[in-house]
Amino acid sequence: LSGRPRTTATYEENGTLVITGPPTRAGKIGFLPDPTPGVELGKPVVEVGEDAFFVTIPVQYSPSDSLGQEPVARGLLTFGDEATMTSYQISVPLKTTEGSDDSSREEDIEETRP
């Protein structure tokens, strides 16, 4: 998380990807999904408060469509409306029934530059 301090992405047991962090003045916050076999990301819901923003994305996992790959929710967290907007790569392993632990899964977040 060195690219964007205090920002986290977590896969919750209820089947949602939740991204949180401090608010920004860069404008609109968005999420662009990166297709992953067997993982379908729904429409992101963005909420911005005084102290934090929250992006909640429904996740559906279909093991039969995963092509033998580990399930991962991936995409770009974007800030702003321009083509040169700042964005961060999100990559969160999904906990599946074959998984070994019961905790939420946390992310890799990495800044990207156009």
N, C-alpha and C positions, 0 to 999 in steps of 0.2 A: 504493500500500500504506500510505498514511498512516493509514487507518482501523484497521489491525491490524498493528503493526510485526512485521517478520521473518516474515511469512506470505506464502507464494507459492503460485500455482496454475500448473501447467505441463502442456501436452499433450505426451506422450512419443511417440516414433516407433512404439512397440509398440501404440499405440491405447488408451492410458490417460490419464486426467486424474489428476494427483497434486497434492494440496494438502498443504502442510507448514507447520508453525509451532510456536511455543512452547506448552507445555501450559497448560491453564487450570484454575481451580478452580470454574468455572461448572457443572460437571457433564458430562453426556453431550454428545459431539460428533456431529453428524449432517450430512447433506447432502440437500437437497430439490431435485430436478431441475426446471428450467424448460423445458418443451417447446420445441424448435426444429425447424423442418422439416428432415427428412433426418438428424437427429442423435438417436441413441438412447443414453441413459446407463443402464448396468447398475447392479447393486446395489453401493452403496459398502461398502468394507472399511475399518474404522477401527482403527488401532493407536496406542496412547498409550504413550510411553516417558518416562523421567525428564526428558529434554532436549527432546523434540519429539513432536508428533503427526503422523500420516500418514493421509490419506484417499485411497484409491485407487479410481477408478471406471472400469470398462471403457466404452469409447466405440465405437459403430459408426456409420459414416457411409454414407448411401445417396444419392449424387448425384441419382438419378432422383426422389427424394422431397423434394428441397431447395427446390422451388418457385422456383428461381433466386436464392435467398438465399445469402449467404456462410455456411459452416458454423461454428457457434459452440457450444461447450459452456457452458451457463449453469445457474445454480442458486443456492441459498442455503446457505452454511456456517453451521450453527447450533451454539450453545453453551447447554446447559441443557435442562430438561424443561418449563418453563412457557411459557405463551402470550406472556409478555413477555421471552422469552429474547433475548439479543443474537444478531444474525445479520449476515452479510456477503454481499453479492451477488458472485458469481463469474461472469466472462465471459471465456472463453478461445477465441480463433480457432483453428480446427483447420487443421493443415497438410494439404493434399490433394496429389494427384499433379500438379495444375496449379500448385501453389505454387512460389514462386521461390527459397526458401532451404531448407537442410537442417537448420537448428537447431530445437530445441524452441521451442514458442510459449508466451509468458508472458501473464499475465492482467491484468485489471482487477479489483481487489477493493475494494468500497465498503461501508461499514457501513450497515446499515438499522436503523431504530428502529420498534417497534410503535406 
